[in-house]
Amino acid sequence: MMKFVHSEYLDAPAIRTLSTKFPQAKPFAHMVLRKFFSPAKIRRVRQELLRQNFEFKESDLFRLHQTADISTLPNKTLQEFYKFFNSKDFCAYISAITKTKVTRADMSGFIYSSTDHLLPHDDRLEGRKIAYIVNLSEGFTKKDGGALSFFAEKNNRPTRIAQSFTPTNNTLFLFKVSPKSFHQVDEVLTDKKRVSFAGWFY
Amino acid sequence: MVLLIAEQYYLTSVLRAAAQRFAKEGSIQLGQFLPPEAFRKALPLQKAALREHYLPDQYHCHEPKSVSAAVKQLQRWLKTKEAAAIISAIIDDRVRYKESCLCVYAHRDYTVRHDKNIEPPGYDVLLDLTPRWNARACGHHSYVDADGNELIRIPVAGNTLAIISRPNGVQKFVKYVNHFAGKDRRVVLEARFS
């Protein structure tokens, strides 16, 4: 099952290093794993994702385009990717590097087009332990927007953006869901598409 | 005598027609509410120095550091018996002024519903002083039920007065202002009546 993951992330010293860094990250426990997936495999997953229907969704908090839960989509490649996220091996891997016991994940696909955004929130909901984003966006620069931004906080209230990550292809973001985990997706300022999977480990 | 609001809104027939529409829809947006000269006097707000208000999980908006005498006059008018009488005639109920603020929304500004910021039921009155606006920029007021379903949307429209009934469970937000706003600002005198 772990054939989806780039080998450099799988050896024991790498896992030890990641598990040390994760809880120490500021402004809250997180990790950014670049070139995480096997390039050939994730390219295929991206192609299949872009063939799906994305429903436009809008509220006070967001404006974006989202697929149905990936587990419900009749697509062999996406099912395989979903099953990989829910495999015992990968859940054990996530548990090891985050030092948080997880056993399953949900998953949806997202496209953020021009003007789409997700305003600051902490993701807290019953059972959610680790949030993840698989960023599959191509060709973004800082001026294109769409960054994942993490907020500093005071007394569990967000205060200011502490860190921002420009969308990059084949990058896995992980962060611990907590009263401090305020984050947002900055408005997309370009006609490029910000493509990702996202969900939570439970 | 210089009228502060457009002459037509002193006419019983106009207020009666507005009342009928309000009764049917729960909101109304009255166009050309100020005489052109009074509306023009609010335009310098587009370039006024601003004070930022930022609580990331609740709001990001601005207020002018100072306002002209003409705008202060509009703020005072909302507290008058005349304003209350016009609003009462339209909603067919007696109202009392509670509070108001002059809000400026620029690119990246928004408000969101929040458990720590529940508004009591009442009537909202929005005097829109925005001279020009790209409708693609959003920045409209949206009124939603407890499940987030939009009940009423008040589009950005300069020189309008919107009156919105906000019963229990209905909350409002200002939709995130996106980059189509450019350097334009939405300026709204927001008042609450009970």
Interface residues (C-beta under 8 A of the other chain):
Chain A: S59 D60 L61 R63 T115 H117 L119 P120 H121 D122 G145 F151 R157 P158 T159 R160 F182 Q184 E187 L189
Chain B: L55 P56 D57 R108 Y110 T111 V112 R113 R136 C138 S142 V144 G148 F173 K175 Y176 N178 H179 F180
